């Protein structure tokens, strides 16, 4: 439970369990909370088609930030910090 939340980070892993419909459902809940959703696609180091997945996710979430991140390579970490 939280109060006065400005942003909600919807995180999905870019592994075999990557499910765009799940992200879409979480975004619906985030919007209903009144907070601003930010989509984080983590484990970007596991895929070669990350730009394609980001574009597909952006079509589910028009106008929202969609960040691809990897803790191994630090990809997207600076972009995520700007959203905090």
N, C-alpha and C positions, 0 to 999 in steps of 0.2 A: 504494500500500500504506500502511496506517495501523495503529496500535496504540492501544489504550485509548481508543477512540472512544465517546463517550456518546450523541451524536446524529448522525443522518444526515438531511440535507436533500434531499428528493426534489423536484426543481424541474421544472415543466412550464410551457411558454409558452402563454398564452391566445390564440394566433394560429390560423391555419388548420390548423396541424399538431397542435393539441391532441388528445391521444389518451388517454382514460381507461384503456384496457387497458394502455397502456405504463406509466402511473403505477402501476397495480395490480401489474404485474410488478416494477417497481423497489421497491415497498413489500415485496413478498415477499422480495427479496434483502436489503433493509435489516433486516427482522425476523430473518432467519436469521443476520445478523451479530451479533446480540445488542445492537445499539444501538437507541435510541429514534428512530423515524422522525418527521419533521415534513414535511408537504406544503406546498410553496410554489408557488402559481400566479402566475407572473410575467406582466407585460404586461397588467395588468388594465385599463389605459386603452384597450385595443383592442376591448373588448366592452361591450355594454350589459346582458348577462345574467349578470354575474359572480356575483350571489347564487345564481342557479340552478345555475351550474357548481360553486360551492363546496358547495352542498347535495348535489349528485350525487357529488362527490368525497368528502364526508364519509360517504356511504353505502358507498363502497368502503373507507373507512378509519375505521370507527367508533372513537370515543374518541381519535383522533389530532388534533393541531392541523392545520387546513387554513387557510393564510394566503393571501389575495389581495394581491399587491404590484404596485407600479408605480414604477419609478425616476423617471419623468417627473413624477408627482404626489406622490411620497413616500408613497402609500397603503400601509399595512401594514408600513412600515419599522420603526416602533416595536414592533409586535407581533413582528416577526422578531427584533429585538434582545433581547427578553425570552427568546427561545428559545436564544440563543447562550450 
